[in-house]
Amino acid sequence: MALYPEIEPYDHGMLDVGDGNRVHWETSGNPDGKAALVLHGGPGSGSAPCFRRLFDPAAYRVVQLDQRGCGRSTPHASAYATDMSVNTTHHVMADLESLRRHLGIERWLVWGGSWGSVLGLRYAQTHPGAVSELVLTGIATGSNPEVDLMTRGLGKVFPEAFERFVALVPEEERHGNLAAAYSRLLESPDPGVRERAARGWTDWETAIMPAPPRSVERYEDPVFRMGFARTVTHYWGHDHFLGEGNDEGVVLRDAHLLKGIPGTLVQGALDFGNLLGVAWRLHHAWPGSELRIVDRAGHSAGATGIAELLVAATDAYAHRRP
């Protein structure tokens, strides 16, 4: 099943969400269609036009936003003066509700990839009345074991890259939370320390997670690189701001709260997150979910096999009424 043609937004704006933050949003497709919210990954990567192609433009009103601190939202996390204390999962979920009310939407399908799947799951668990369906890929739940796998566990798979990755961390911190250690480096008053840390973090991401050329090229933009690294380490170093119990996985623990919300999980078999069985565990803890595995695909939503199944999922939900 092919992707839908490229389309342009028919409306956009900057929403004042408080704390000095303004969130950029845009809508495309059919203004009278079924509302669908797109949650990008990262945290901190920003939204992208390619996501629109996963939705039938005649059937959906597609809503995209750049989450706090990234993309066209202001202030940008790349600026040292930007206050990261008001960029948390709780704040972003409140932004989603503010945007939903601003656009006059009662319920929306929520699409999320990677970090967007964490955010979408937690949003649905805490705001079930606002979510009609979930379509998720690059499945993650934001648990501490997942962070440990991505920052330390994969060091045995990529030893040379891992050696370079930990070399930037002070020796006394190398056996602790590496994301938190990098976050501290990225908050250094020394711009040279911050830049080396941003490069070190994105080099590690590139080493462990094969990505399309466009994704890799973004890391060569110093503004994107700094904002992305600062935001990811801020979240990963603080338990994704999910509260107590995240060593066991708050989102997985509360999967039963998703009962009554249909969901489709599309997962690449070669995604390293599968080493912890996260997608499988989530599917079996979530009544009414469907899990589709793509054998030769990894983490990217645009991978062959994954993109087609995501389109099939949004097509299937296009005319469903709760």
C-alpha positions in Angstrom: 0.0 0.0 0.0 1.6 3.3 -1.1 2.0 6.4 0.9 -0.4 9.2 0.2 0.8 12.2 -1.9 2.6 15.1 -0.3 0.3 17.9 0.9 0.8 21.3 2.5 -0.9 22.6 5.7 -4.0 24.7 5.3 -3.6 26.4 8.7 -0.9 26.9 11.3 -0.1 29.0 14.3 1.8 29.6 17.5 0.0 28.6 20.7 1.0 30.3 24.0 1.1 27.4 26.5 2.6 29.3 29.4 6.0 29.3 31.1 7.3 31.6 28.3 6.7 28.8 25.7 4.9 29.1 22.4 4.2 25.8 20.5 4.1 25.7 16.7 1.2 23.7 15.2 -0.2 23.1 11.8 -3.2 21.3 10.2 -3.5 19.6 6.9 -5.9 17.3 5.0 -9.6 17.7 5.3 -10.8 20.5 7.8 -13.9 18.4 8.4 -12.2 15.1 8.6 -11.4 12.8 11.5 -8.8 14.5 13.8 -5.4 12.8 14.1 -2.6 14.0 16.3 1.0 13.3 15.2 3.6 13.0 18.0 7.2 13.1 16.8 10.1 11.4 18.4 13.2 12.4 20.2 12.3 14.0 22.5 13.4 17.1 20.6 13.4 16.0 17.0 10.5 18.2 15.8 7.7 17.2 13.4 8.2 16.6 9.7 6.1 16.8 6.5 6.6 13.1 5.7 4.2 12.1 8.5 1.3 13.6 6.6 1.7 11.0 3.9 0.5 8.2 6.4 -3.0 9.7 6.4 -5.7 9.8 3.7 -6.0 13.6 3.2 -9.6 13.3 2.2 -10.5 11.5 5.5 -8.3 13.1 8.1 -7.6 16.5 9.7 -4.0 15.9 10.5 -2.6 18.0 13.4 1.1 18.3 13.9 3.1 20.2 16.5 6.7 20.8 17.5 6.9 19.9 21.1 8.4 22.3 23.6 11.9 23.5 22.8 12.2 22.1 19.3 11.4 22.7 15.7 9.6 26.1 15.3 8.4 26.2 18.9 10.0 28.8 21.1 12.3 29.2 23.0 14.5 26.6 21.4 16.4 24.1 23.7 19.6 24.9 21.8 19.7 28.3 23.5 21.6 28.0 26.8 19.2 30.4 28.5 16.1 28.2 27.8 14.6 26.9 31.0 14.4 23.1 30.7 12.7 22.7 34.1 9.4 23.5 32.3 9.9 20.9 29.6 8.6 17.7 31.1 6.2 15.0 30.1 3.5 16.6 32.3 4.0 20.0 30.6 3.9 18.5 27.1 0.7 16.6 27.8 -0.9 19.8 29.1 0.2 21.4 25.8 -1.6 18.7 23.9 -4.8 19.4 25.8 -4.4 23.1 25.3 -4.0 22.6 21.5 -7.0 20.2 21.4 -9.2 22.7 23.0 -7.8 25.6 20.9 -8.7 23.6 17.7 -12.1 22.6 19.0 -11.4 18.9 18.8 -13.3 16.5 21.1 -11.3 13.3 20.4 -8.5 12.5 18.1 -6.6 9.5 16.9 -3.1 9.7 18.3 -0.1 8.6 16.1 3.3 8.3 17.7 6.8 7.1 16.8 9.6 6.3 19.2 9.4 8.9 22.0 6.1 9.8 20.4 4.8 6.4 21.3 5.8 6.9 25.0 4.1 10.3 25.0 1.0 8.9 23.2 0.6 6.0 25.5 0.9 8.1 28.7 -1.4 10.7 27.3 -4.0 8.1 26.5 -3.6 6.6 30.0 -4.2 9.9 31.7 -6.6 11.5 29.2 -8.6 8.4 27.8 -11.6 10.5 26.9 -9.5 12.5 24.4 -8.1 9.5 22.5 -10.2 7.5 20.0 -7.4 5.2 18.7 -3.6 4.8 18.9 -1.3 4.0 16.0 2.3 3.5 17.3 5.7 2.5 15.8 9.3 2.3 17.0 7.7 1.2 20.2 9.1 2.5 23.5 7.6 3.0 27.0 10.2 5.2 28.5 11.3 2.8 31.3 14.7 3.0 32.9 15.7 -0.4 31.6 15.1 0.9 28.1 17.3 3.9 28.7 20.0 1.7 30.2 19.9 -0.6 27.2 20.3 2.3 24.7 23.1 4.1 26.7 25.0 1.2 28.2 23.8 -2.2 27.1 24.5 -1.7 23.5 28.0 -0.9 24.3 28.8 -4.6 24.0 27.4 -4.5 20.5 29.2 -1.3 19.5 32.3 -1.3 21.6 34.4 1.2 19.6 31.6 3.7 19.5 30.8 3.2 23.2 34.4 3.8 24.1 34.2 7.2 22.4 30.8 7.9 24.0 31.9 7.3 27.6 35.2 9.1 27.1 33.5 12.5 27.5 31.9 11.5 30.8 33.9 12.3 34.0 35.4 9.0 35.2 33.6 9.0 38.5 30.2 9.2 36.6 30.9 6.4 34.0 29.2 3.7 36.1 26.0 5.7 36.7 23.2 7.1 34.5 25.0 8.0 31.3 22.1 10.1 30.0 22.1 12.1 33.2 25.8 12.6 33.0 25.5 13.9 29.4 22.7 16.1 30.5 24.9 17.7 33.1 27.6 18.3 30.4 25.0 19.9 28.2 24.1 22.3 31.0 27.7 23.4 31.5 28.4 27.1 31.3 31.3 26.3 29.0 30.1 26.3 25.4 32.9 24.1 24.3 31.9 21.4 26.8 28.3 21.7 25.6 29.2 21.3 21.9 31.5 18.3 22.5 28.7 16.7 24.5 26.1 17.3 21.8 28.4 15.9 19.2 29.2 12.9 21.4 25.6 12.1 22.0 24.5 12.3 18.4 27.5 10.3 17.2 26.4 7.5 19.6 22.8 7.7 18.3 24.1 7.4 14.8 26.2 4.4 15.7 23.5 2.4 17.4 20.4 3.4 15.3 20.8 3.2 11.5 18.7 6.0 10.1 17.8 7.6 6.7 20.3 10.1 5.4 17.9 13.0 6.2 18.0 12.1 9.9 21.8 11.8 10.0 22.2 15.1 8.1 20.2 16.9 10.8 23.0 16.2 13.3 25.3 18.4 11.2 23.2 21.4 12.0 24.7 22.7 15.3 21.4 24.3 16.4 19.4 21.0 15.8 22.2 18.9 17.3 22.4 21.0 20.5 18.6 21.2 21.0 18.1 17.5 20.3 20.9 16.3 22.6 19.9 18.6 25.4 16.3 17.6 25.3 16.8 13.8 25.0 19.3 13.7 27.8 17.1 15.9 29.9 14.2 13.4 29.6 16.3 10.2 29.7 18.3 11.4 32.6 15.1 12.1 34.7 13.1 8.9 34.2 11.2 10.5 31.4 9.4 12.5 34.1 7.1 9.5 34.6 7.4 9.4 38.4 8.1 6.7 40.9 8.1 3.1 39.7 9.8 3.7 36.4 12.4 1.1 37.1 9.7 -1.4 36.4 8.0 0.8 33.7 5.2 3.1 34.6 3.6 2.9 31.1 3.7 -0.9 31.0 2.4 -1.0 34.6 -0.6 1.1 33.6 -1.3 -0.6 30.3 -4.7 -1.9 31.6 -5.8 1.8 31.5 -5.8 1.6 27.7 -8.7 -0.9 27.7 -11.4 0.3 25.4 -9.0 2.3 23.2 -8.2 0.3 20.0 -4.5 0.4 19.0 -2.2 -0.8 16.3 1.5 -1.4 17.1 3.8 -1.7 14.1 7.3 -2.8 15.1 10.5 -3.5 13.1 12.0 -6.9 14.2 15.5 -5.3 14.0 14.7 -2.5 16.3 17.0 -2.8 19.3 14.2 -2.0 21.7 12.9 -5.5 20.9 15.8 -6.9 23.0 13.6 -6.1 26.1 10.4 -7.4 24.4 8.7 -4.0 25.0 6.3 -4.2 22.1 5.3 -7.8 22.9 4.8 -7.0 26.6 2.8 -3.9 25.8 0.6 -5.8 23.4 -0.2 -8.6 25.8 -1.0 -6.1 28.6 -3.2 -3.9 26.5 -6.7 -5.4 25.7 -7.8 -4.6 22.2 -4.3 -3.9 20.7 -2.9 -5.4 17.6 0.8 -6.1 17.1 2.4 -6.2 13.6 6.0 -7.2 13.3 8.1 -6.3 10.1 10.9 -8.8 9.8 13.6 -6.8 8.0 12.9 -3.4 9.4 14.4 -1.4 12.3 13.3 1.7 14.2 12.3 4.1 11.3 8.7 4.8 10.6 9.6 5.2 6.9 11.1 1.8 6.5 9.7 -0.5 3.8 7.0 -2.6 5.4 6.5 -0.4 8.4 5.2 2.6 6.4 2.7 0.5 4.5 1.3 -1.0 7.7 1.0 2.4 9.3 -1.1 3.6 6.3 -3.2 0.4 6.5 -3.8 1.2 10.2 -4.9 4.8 9.6 -7.1 3.7 6.7 -8.8 1.1 8.9 -9.5 3.7 11.6 -10.5 6.5 9.2 -14.2 6.0 9.3 -14.5 4.3 12.7 -16.7 6.1 15.2 -16.2 5.5 18.9 
